[in-house]
Amino acid sequence: MKKILYIAISSQTGGVPRHILQALRHAKEYGYKVAVAAPDDGDYYPWFRQQAAGMLKVSLKPYSFRSLWKIRCYIRKNRIELVHSHGKGAGMYARPLKLLCPGIKVVHTFHGVYIEEYGVLLRAIYCQIERRLRHWTDHFICVSQSERKEAMRLRFADRKRTSVICNGVEPEHFQGVIINRNQYLKEFGFPQNAYLIGCVARLEQMKGHQYLLSAFAKLIKKHPQCRLVLVGDGPERESIEAQIQEQNLGSFVCLTGFRHDVPQLLKLFDMFVSASLKEGMPYTLIEALAAGTPVTATDVIGNRDVIHGGKNGFLVRAESAEDLAEMLDYAVRNPEICKKYSVQGQRMVHALFTEERFAGRLFGVYDKVMERHGK
């Protein structure tokens, strides 16, 4: 079997660790042994250990040349043939290995091209680094067509060496879910006639919770039966809690923290919302569609690759609480349209966003990279 090493900057709950775990589950059927280099800092680390062909526990934040050398030694000792980095932090480790381990092949997945979080100087430095690392990369993977366009625009990737491989789910895990709605409403302290709007996302600025809360404050003036469930945790929790208090939303909003019953929650929601300012390819939107839950999302990279406005969900302008509130008002008043979009969304998931499709395309890339170099 061919040997691969995945590098991830964290094993905390999120899209990258989940992406890796899915690949690990399918590696053997495609003739690969996949090891993982990652810190033991989250829920996914023991799951990696169960599924991976090998584990290298290594601290990767902040950047460490000692950790880079540790990865290099692991590669040489275990005769790794290809390294696959996931996300920009991991890419800073994987691409220099082209110099440290002659003959190694490097694949890099962006998982979102985020430059907006940097100031002008840091942004310029980061862009220059990515453009140089491009020359030490055998193949690039983008998780959406919009992300590919962004990577090309910034000259982070080469057109001929870039593939788009969308994230995938197992639709049956979300379609056949049975829930006790009354029990959940009681847990959240909501009335039995509540119209539940849900958002599953890390509590960070890029997810746009501040706009969602402002939109929701406008919405309940027209539809007081609406309630909002925010699933997830993160660095913006305190500011989100403060906004909830400032807008007197305490009895209308529930912050649940991280949950392991997301399939059940998605089935529970009457509407799923993503107010993100930018994405890669959000699993939660795909999962919501698979569950048959109507979706309203901001028209940004990643979201627009899953939600096609007027076909399988509603798209609104990002960073606009007014537009989001208007669209949610429209959705609440038009349940028949929501139902139509839900049916189309489930069909799209089966056609484009299955885990089986994702795995086949991913390992097909590895095959081509290996063959291209005479492996």
Secondary structure in CASP SS format (residue, H / E / C, confidence):
PFRMAT SS
TARGET T0000
AUTHOR 0000-0000-0000
METHOD secondary structure of the structure
MODEL  1
M C 1.00
K E 1.00
K E 1.00
I E 1.00
L E 1.00
Y E 1.00
I E 1.00
A E 1.00
I C 1.00
S C 1.00
S C 1.00
Q C 1.00
T C 1.00
G C 1.00
G H 1.00
V H 1.00
P H 1.00
R H 1.00
H H 1.00
I H 1.00
L H 1.00
Q H 1.00
A H 1.00
L H 1.00
R H 1.00
H H 1.00
A C 1.00
K H 1.00
E H 1.00
Y H 1.00
G C 1.00
Y E 1.00
K E 1.00
V E 1.00
A E 1.00
V E 1.00
A E 1.00
A E 1.00
P C 1.00
D C 1.00
D C 1.00
G C 1.00
D C 1.00
Y H 1.00
Y H 1.00
P H 1.00
W H 1.00
F H 1.00
R H 1.00
Q H 1.00
Q H 1.00
A C 1.00
A C 1.00
G E 1.00
M E 1.00
L E 1.00
K E 1.00
V C 1.00
S C 1.00
L C 1.00
K C 1.00
P C 1.00
Y C 1.00
S C 1.00
F H 1.00
R H 1.00
S H 1.00
L H 1.00
W H 1.00
K H 1.00
I H 1.00
R H 1.00
C H 1.00
Y H 1.00
I H 1.00
R H 1.00
K H 1.00
N H 1.00
R C 1.00
I C 1.00
E C 1.00
L E 1.00
V E 1.00
H E 1.00
S E 1.00
H E 1.00
G C 1.00
K H 1.00
G H 1.00
A H 1.00
G H 1.00
M H 1.00
Y H 1.00
A H 1.00
R C 1.00
P C 1.00
L H 1.00
K H 1.00
L H 1.00
L H 1.00
C C 1.00
P C 1.00
G C 1.00
I C 1.00
K E 1.00
V E 1.00
V E 1.00
H E 1.00
T E 1.00
F C 1.00
H C 1.00
G C 1.00
V C 1.00
Y C 1.00
I C 1.00
E C 1.00
E C 1.00
Y C 1.00
G C 1.00
V H 1.00
L H 1.00
L H 1.00
R H 1.00
A H 1.00
I H 1.00
Y H 1.00
C H 1.00
Q H 1.00
I H 1.00
E H 1.00
R H 1.00
R H 1.00
L H 1.00
R H 1.00
H H 1.00
W H 1.00
T C 1.00
D C 1.00
H E 1.00
F E 1.00
I E 1.00
C E 1.00
V C 1.00
S C 1.00
Q H 1.00
S H 1.00
E H 1.00
R H 1.00
K H 1.00
E H 1.00
A H 1.00
M H 1.00
R H 1.00
L C 1.00
R C 1.00
F C 1.00
A C 1.00
D C 1.00
R H 1.00
K H 1.00
R H 1.00
T E 1.00
S E 1.00
V E 1.00
I C 1.00
C C 1.00
N C 1.00
G C 1.00
V E 1.00
E C 1.00
P C 1.00
E H 1.00
H H 1.00
F H 1.00
Q H 1.00
G C 1.00
V C 1.00
I C 1.00
I C 1.00
N C 1.00
R H 1.00
N H 1.00
Q H 1.00
Y H 1.00
L H 1.00
K H 1.00
E H 1.00
F H 1.00
G C 1.00
F C 1.00
P C 1.00
Q C 1.00
N C 1.00
A C 1.00
Y E 1.00
L E 1.00
I E 1.00
G E 1.00
C E 1.00
V E 1.00
A C 1.00
R C 1.00
L C 1.00
E C 1.00
Q H 1.00
M H 1.00
K H 1.00
G C 1.00
H H 1.00
Q H 1.00
Y H 1.00
L H 1.00
L H 1.00
S H 1.00
A H 1.00
F H 1.00
A H 1.00
K H 1.00
L H 1.00
I H 1.00
K H 1.00
K H 1.00
H C 1.00
P C 1.00
Q C 1.00
C E 1.00
R E 1.00
L E 1.00
V E 1.00
L E 1.00
V E 1.00
G E 1.00
D C 1.00
G C 1.00
P C 1.00
E C 1.00
R H 1.00
E H 1.00
S H 1.00
I H 1.00
E H 1.00
A H 1.00
Q H 1.00
I H 1.00
Q H 1.00
E H 1.00
Q C 1.00
N C 1.00
L C 1.00
G C 1.00
S C 1.00
F C 1.00
V E 1.00
C E 1.00
L E 1.00
T E 1.00
G E 1.00
F C 1.00
R C 1.00
H C 1.00
D C 1.00
V H 1.00
P H 1.00
Q H 1.00
L H 1.00
L H 1.00
K H 1.00
L H 1.00
F C 1.00
D C 1.00
M E 1.00
F E 1.00
V E 1.00
S E 1.00
A C 1.00
S C 1.00
L C 1.00
K C 1.00
E C 1.00
G C 1.00
M C 1.00
P C 1.00
Y H 1.00
T H 1.00
L H 1.00
I H 1.00
E H 1.00
A H 1.00
L H 1.00
A H 1.00
A H 1.00
G C 1.00
T C 1.00
P C 1.00
V E 1.00
T E 1.00
A E 1.00
T E 1.00
D C 1.00
V C 1.00
I C 1.00
G C 1.00
N H 1.00
R H 1.00
D H 1.00
V C 1.00
I C 1.00
H C 1.00
G E 1.00
G C 1.00
K C 1.00
N C 1.00
G E 1.00
F E 1.00
L E 1.00
V E 1.00
R C 1.00
A C 1.00
E C 1.00
S C 1.00
A H 1.00
E H 1.00
D H 1.00
L H 1.00
A H 1.00
E H 1.00
M H 1.00
L H 1.00
D H 1.00
Y H 1.00
A H 1.00
V H 1.00
R H 1.00
N C 1.00
P H 1.00
E H 1.00
I H 1.00
C H 1.00
K H 1.00
K H 1.00
Y H 1.00
S H 1.00
V H 1.00
Q H 1.00
G H 1.00
Q H 1.00
R H 1.00
M H 1.00
V H 1.00
H H 1.00
A H 1.00
L H 1.00
F C 1.00
T E 1.00
E H 1.00
E H 1.00
R H 1.00
F H 1.00
A H 1.00
G H 1.00
R H 1.00
L H 1.00
F H 1.00
G H 1.00
V H 1.00
Y H 1.00
D H 1.00
K H 1.00
V H 1.00
M H 1.00
E H 1.00
R H 1.00
H C 1.00
G C 1.00
K C 1.00
END
